[in-house]
Amino acid sequence: MRQPDRIVRLKTVLARTGLSRSTIYRKIAEGTFPAQIKISTNGAGWKESDINRWIANPAGWRQYNEFDFLNDY
């Protein structure tokens, strides 16, 4: 059985990527880093799978959309 995707917060993302907060948000704006997802009224986080994919290939990372998902099959 597949494990559900965990949500990680900024502190974890900073530690795992080695990037600064401002670099993460700049890269999100450029489309070269996974965007946050809203998890509550005042909270947001990242899908751990997106962060893992970015760490594995930072230069080649791009946000998947529903059409990319369909093309994988």
Residue pairs with C-beta under 8 A, 6 or more apart in sequence:
5 47
5 48
5 49
6 47
6 48
7 37
7 39
7 45
7 46
7 47
7 48
8 16
8 45
8 46
8 47
8 48
8 51
9 43
9 45
9 46
10 21
10 24
10 45
13 19
13 24
13 46
13 51
14 20
14 21
14 24
16 51
16 55
17 24
17 51
17 54
17 55
19 27
19 33
24 33
27 33
28 34
28 35
28 36
31 62
31 63
32 58
32 61
32 62
33 54
33 61
34 46
34 47
34 50
34 51
34 53
34 54
34 61
34 63
35 63
36 44
36 45
36 46
37 44
37 45
37 46
37 47
38 44
39 45
53 61
54 61
